[in-house]
Structure formats: C-alpha cells, structure tokens
Amino acid sequence: MNDVVGQLQEEVNHLCALMYNYTGSLQRDAPPASLGDEPAGSGPVPNYDVPKETRGMAKAVVQASKTIDEIIRTLPPIDSEEEQVQRILELQKTAAQTEQQLAAEVEKAEEELRGVQAMYRSLALALMRNRSDLTDLFHSLAPPSDSQADLSTHD
C-alpha cells in the first residue's frame, strides 16, 4: 500500500506541476481576452496557436487525471468505521505492550550500565592504589640520587 500511496502522491504532484506550468504559459503567451465590451488589450503573441497549444495541454492534464484514477482503483477498499475502530484499538494495545517491553529493556540496560560503571570505578581505584604502591616500590628499589649519595658518603 505504501508504494501505491507513493505513486499516487507522485502523480498528483505531476498533475499540479502541469497545471502550474500550463497556467503560467497561458498567462505569458496567450493573447489577452476581452471581457464583455472592453477591448482585449494588446494583440496576440506571434506564432502562438492557442487552440493547438491548449489541446496539447488538455491532453496531458486528462492523461495525468486518468493515471490518478487508475492508481486510486488499485487501492484496497476502505473498511467500515467499526473495523477501523477495532484496528485502531488493536494497534493501541500492541503499542502499549511494546512500550512495556521497551521500558523493561531500558531498565535492564540501565541496571547493566550501573554495574559496568561500578566495575569501572573499582578498577580505576585499584589502578590508582597499585600505581601508588608501584611508585613506592620503584622509589625503594631505585638507586639513590646524587644528593642522597653525597649524604651517605659524608657519614
């Protein structure tokens, strides 16, 4: 159905474009018409055959309209109002169930995230403690610096 609706939208857009362009062409190129006893204004545009041009435009508009009618005939029949209401209720029920499932999944994911964050915090603290221990060990194992060596030789 989505493809049919898309085709219908494209054809309606096509018809609108035809009407827009043809109206503009007629306003621009067709000779002015008189209204009642008033003069028509300036003369016709040279080399513009109004009947021939408008027949071509009319054929294109009629063809686009027929195409729209054909697409509309392929649409599935519209259900009764009761069937539509029933379908809406079913969709609302499905949406509520899906919402509950989604909320449960979100809660589960948040719980898992809290666990991962707690593990990360524990690992970070352990690394900081180990670095401190390693730094102390490194200082105790490192050879004395020049200033410490000078102090030990003077004793």
Stockholm file with secondary structure:
# STOCKHOLM 1.0

chainA/1-155         MNDVVGQLQEEVNHLCALMYNYTGSLQRDAPPASLGDEPAGSGPVPNYDVPKETRGMAKAVVQASKTIDEIIRTLPPIDSEEEQVQRILELQKTAAQTEQQLAAEVEKAEEELRGVQAMYRSLALALMRNRSDLTDLFHSLAPPSDSQADLSTHD
#=GR chainA/1-155 SS CHHHHHHHHHHHHHHHHHHHHHHHHHHHHSCCCCCTTSCCCSCCCTTCCHHHHHHHHHHHHHHHHHHHHHHHHHSCCCCCHHHHHHHHHHHHHHHHHHHHHHHHHHHHHHHHHHHHHHHHHHHHHHHHHHHHHHHHHHHHHSCCCHHHHHHHHHC
#=GC SS_cons         CHHHHHHHHHHHHHHHHHHHHHHHHHHHHSCCCCCTTSCCCSCCCTTCCHHHHHHHHHHHHHHHHHHHHHHHHHSCCCCCHHHHHHHHHHHHHHHHHHHHHHHHHHHHHHHHHHHHHHHHHHHHHHHHHHHHHHHHHHHHHSCCCHHHHHHHHHC
//
